[in-house]
Amino acid sequence: MRLRMILLTVSLVVLAGCQRSPEEMPAPFAMTEDAMGRYCGMNILEHPGPKGQIILAKYDEPIWFSSARDTIAFTMLPEEPKDIRAIYVSDMATAPSWDDPGVDNWVNAKDAFFVIGSDRKGGMGAAEAVPFSSGESARAFAREHGGQVTSFADLPRDYVLGQDSGTASYGGLDKQLLDADNTN
C-alpha cells in the first residue's frame, strides 16, 4: 500500500510538471514559409510590413497574421477565441527593412509602442499599427512617416477595426471586422 501511494504521488508530480502554467508566456515562433495569414490565407512572408502571431492555450502552434493591425483586431473580435497566452508583433525597431520585417525579432504586443496613422501601409495594403520595442524608435518613425505613438491598451478600436483607418478594404477584412463589430 505504501509503495502504491509513493508511485501515485510521483505520477501526479510528473504529470503536474508536464502541464503548462497559464501564467507562463510561451516564446514566439520564428516565421517560416509555412506561416499563412489567418484572414488572408496567404503566405505572410510574401508581404511587406510588420507581422503578428497569437498563441492560444489549446494549440502548440501560433496563429499568423499578415499585419500587426490584423493581430490586434483578432483580440477585439467577439467571435475569436479568448484563451490567448501570448501576442507577438514584429519589432520594427530591429527589422532589416519594411519589406523584410524579420522572422524572429518579436516584441510582446502588450509592451510595444505602436505608430498609427502613418503613411506606411501594412501587408495587405491598408493602414497599419506599426510596432516598436522602444518609444524612441516609434517616435523617430512617426517624425519621418507621420502618425502618433500609442500603447497596446490605448489603440483606438475604430482604427484597428477599420472605421478610422482611411481605407475602404483590407483584403476584405475591414468589411468583415465592421460587420462583426456591428453585430454587438
Helices and strands as residue ranges (DSSP letters): H 2-18, G 44-46, E 52-56, E 63-65, H 68-76, E 84-90, E 106-108, G 109-111, E 113-116, E 130-132, H 135-145, E 148-151, H 157-160, H 173-182
